[in-house]
């Protein structure tokens, strides 16, 4: 969400759309109002899988 807000602030619409898609795949619904973003969890939000981790998330190796 922070990365997407930075993209919106810097007028990088393509990056913001890509991040919106990534958030959507994890069950986060984004609504934009100007340069502000509002979010909610979808009713049937899928549980994130370890293989879906993004570079912004630390990977857990189980140790």
Secondary structure, 3 states (H helix, E strand, C coil): CHHHHHHHHCCCHHHHHHHHHHHHHCCEEEEEECCEEEEEECCCCCCCCHHHCCCCCCCCCCC
